[in-house]
Amino acid sequence: MSNKTFYLRIKGQKVEVGEEVYRAYVRPVRNEQRKKKYDKRCLIPKTNNNKTIYVRCKGNCKECEKKRATFNRRIVPLDRMIERGMDFKDYSSHIEEDLIESERAEQVRNSLLRLREKDRQLIRLIYFEGKTQSEAAKILGWDSPYTSRRLSTVLEKLKKILKIF
C-alpha cells in the first residue's frame, strides 16, 4: 500500500477513503468514460483478402475526414454510405419466399378448417404437438389401427383440398 491519501466526493463533501475503496469506485466510472470516448471515434473500413473489416481511428475524430454520422448529429445519405464502402444485404428475394410461404400456410389453414373436428384434432396432435399415432389414439379414444387408417384418409382429403387451391 502506498502512503497516498484517496478522496471521494460524496454529497459535495470530500471524504477520505482507502485505496481499495477508491479504486473500486473510480474504475467503473473511468471505464465508462473511456468507452464513451472510444465510441465517438469513427469507423474506417480496411480491406484484407476481399473481406472488409471496420477499425476505430486513433486520431481526433473532430478533424477526421471520415466523421461518424452521429458525431455531428446529422444524417448521412445512403449513397454516401455506399461510397464510403458500407455494404448492405439485399433481402428482397427473402420477401418473395416469405410471401409464398405465408400464402401456402394460409391454404393449409383453410383446408384444415374443411375437415371434421376429430380429424383436425388428429392432425394437430401428430403434426403440431409431435405425438405418436398410439398417443393420439389414446387421447382421441380410438384404437391404433383405426387411427392409422383415419390418418391416411385425412391426408388424402387434405391433398385433394389443396389441389383445389
C-alpha positions as CSV (number, residue, x, y, z in Angstrom):
1,M,0.0,0.0,0.0
2,S,1.2,3.5,-0.8
3,N,1.1,6.4,1.6
4,K,-1.0,8.4,-0.8
5,T,-4.4,9.7,0.5
6,F,-7.5,9.0,-1.5
7,Y,-10.7,11.0,-1.5
8,L,-14.2,10.6,-2.9
9,R,-16.8,13.4,-3.3
10,I,-20.0,12.3,-1.5
11,K,-22.8,14.8,-1.5
12,G,-20.4,17.6,-2.3
13,Q,-18.0,16.8,0.6
14,K,-14.6,15.3,0.3
15,V,-14.4,12.0,2.2
16,E,-11.1,10.2,2.9
17,V,-11.2,6.5,1.8
18,G,-8.8,3.7,1.5
19,E,-7.1,2.9,-1.8
20,E,-9.2,-0.3,-2.4
21,V,-12.5,1.6,-2.0
22,Y,-11.3,4.4,-4.2
23,R,-10.2,2.1,-7.0
24,A,-13.4,0.0,-6.7
25,Y,-15.5,3.2,-7.1
26,V,-13.4,5.0,-9.7
27,R,-12.6,2.1,-12.0
28,P,-16.2,1.6,-13.4
29,V,-16.6,5.4,-13.8
30,R,-13.4,5.7,-15.7
31,N,-14.2,2.6,-17.8
32,E,-17.5,4.2,-18.8
33,Q,-15.7,7.5,-19.7
34,R,-13.2,5.6,-21.8
35,K,-15.9,3.7,-23.6
36,K,-17.8,6.9,-24.4
37,K,-14.7,8.4,-25.8
38,Y,-13.8,5.3,-27.8
39,D,-17.4,5.1,-29.2
40,K,-17.0,8.6,-30.6
41,R,-14.2,7.5,-32.8
42,C,-15.2,6.9,-36.4
43,L,-15.0,3.5,-38.2
44,I,-12.6,3.2,-41.0
45,P,-13.1,0.3,-43.5
46,K,-10.0,-1.9,-44.1
47,T,-10.0,-4.5,-46.8
48,N,-7.9,-7.6,-46.4
49,N,-8.3,-10.7,-48.7
50,N,-11.6,-9.4,-50.1
51,K,-13.0,-9.0,-46.6
52,T,-13.9,-5.6,-45.3
53,I,-13.5,-5.0,-41.6
54,Y,-14.0,-1.8,-39.7
55,V,-11.4,-0.4,-37.3
56,R,-11.7,2.6,-35.0
57,C,-9.5,5.5,-35.9
58,K,-6.8,6.6,-33.4
59,G,-6.8,10.3,-34.2
60,N,-9.0,13.1,-33.2
61,C,-12.4,12.4,-34.8
62,K,-13.3,16.1,-34.9
63,E,-10.5,16.5,-37.5
64,C,-11.0,13.1,-39.2
65,E,-12.4,13.3,-42.8
66,K,-14.5,10.2,-42.2
67,K,-16.6,11.5,-39.3
68,R,-19.3,9.3,-38.0
69,A,-22.9,10.4,-38.8
70,T,-23.8,10.6,-35.1
71,F,-20.8,12.7,-34.2
72,N,-22.4,15.9,-35.6
73,R,-25.9,14.6,-35.1
74,R,-26.6,14.6,-38.8
75,I,-28.0,12.0,-41.2
76,V,-25.7,10.6,-43.9
77,P,-27.5,9.8,-47.2
78,L,-27.5,6.2,-48.3
79,D,-25.5,6.9,-51.4
80,R,-22.7,8.5,-49.4
81,M,-22.6,5.5,-47.1
82,I,-22.2,3.2,-50.1
83,E,-19.4,5.4,-51.5
84,R,-17.6,5.0,-48.1
85,G,-17.7,1.3,-48.6
86,M,-20.6,0.2,-46.4
87,D,-22.2,-2.9,-47.7
88,F,-26.0,-3.6,-47.5
89,K,-27.6,-7.0,-47.9
90,D,-30.4,-7.5,-50.4
91,Y,-33.4,-9.1,-48.6
92,S,-35.9,-8.7,-51.5
93,S,-35.6,-12.3,-52.5
94,H,-36.4,-13.4,-49.0
95,I,-39.5,-11.3,-49.0
96,E,-40.9,-13.1,-52.0
97,E,-40.1,-16.5,-50.5
98,D,-41.7,-15.4,-47.2
99,L,-44.9,-14.3,-49.1
100,I,-45.2,-17.6,-50.9
101,E,-44.7,-19.5,-47.7
102,S,-47.3,-17.3,-45.9
103,E,-49.8,-17.9,-48.7
104,R,-49.1,-21.7,-48.6
105,A,-49.7,-21.7,-44.8
106,E,-53.0,-19.9,-45.3
107,Q,-54.1,-22.5,-47.8
108,V,-53.2,-25.3,-45.4
109,R,-55.0,-23.5,-42.6
110,N,-58.2,-23.1,-44.8
111,S,-58.0,-26.7,-45.9
112,L,-57.7,-27.9,-42.2
113,L,-60.9,-25.9,-41.5
114,R,-62.8,-28.0,-44.1
115,L,-62.1,-31.2,-42.1
116,R,-64.2,-32.7,-39.3
117,E,-63.2,-31.6,-35.7
118,K,-61.8,-35.1,-34.8
119,D,-59.7,-35.2,-38.0
120,R,-58.4,-31.7,-37.2
121,Q,-57.5,-32.9,-33.7
122,L,-55.7,-35.9,-35.1
123,I,-53.6,-33.7,-37.4
124,R,-52.9,-31.2,-34.6
125,L,-51.8,-34.0,-32.2
126,I,-49.5,-35.7,-34.6
127,Y,-48.0,-32.9,-36.7
128,F,-48.2,-29.9,-34.5
129,E,-47.8,-31.4,-31.0
130,G,-45.4,-34.2,-32.0
131,K,-47.5,-37.0,-30.6
132,T,-47.1,-40.6,-31.9
133,Q,-50.1,-42.3,-33.5
134,S,-50.6,-44.5,-30.5
135,E,-50.6,-41.5,-28.1
136,A,-53.1,-39.7,-30.4
137,A,-55.3,-42.8,-30.4
138,K,-55.4,-42.9,-26.6
139,I,-56.2,-39.1,-26.4
140,L,-59.0,-39.5,-29.0
141,G,-60.3,-42.7,-27.6
142,W,-59.6,-44.7,-30.8
143,D,-57.6,-47.9,-31.3
144,S,-54.2,-47.7,-33.1
145,P,-55.2,-49.5,-36.4
146,Y,-58.2,-47.2,-36.8
147,T,-56.1,-44.1,-36.0
148,S,-53.6,-45.2,-38.7
149,R,-56.3,-45.7,-41.3
150,R,-58.1,-42.5,-40.3
151,L,-54.8,-40.5,-40.7
152,S,-54.2,-41.9,-44.2
153,T,-57.8,-41.0,-45.2
154,V,-57.4,-37.4,-43.7
155,L,-54.1,-36.9,-45.5
156,E,-55.7,-37.9,-48.8
157,K,-58.5,-35.5,-48.2
158,L,-56.0,-32.7,-47.5
159,K,-54.2,-33.4,-50.7
160,K,-57.4,-33.2,-52.7
161,I,-58.4,-30.0,-51.0
162,L,-55.0,-28.4,-51.5
163,K,-55.1,-29.2,-55.2
164,I,-58.2,-27.0,-55.4
165,F,-56.3,-24.0,-54.2
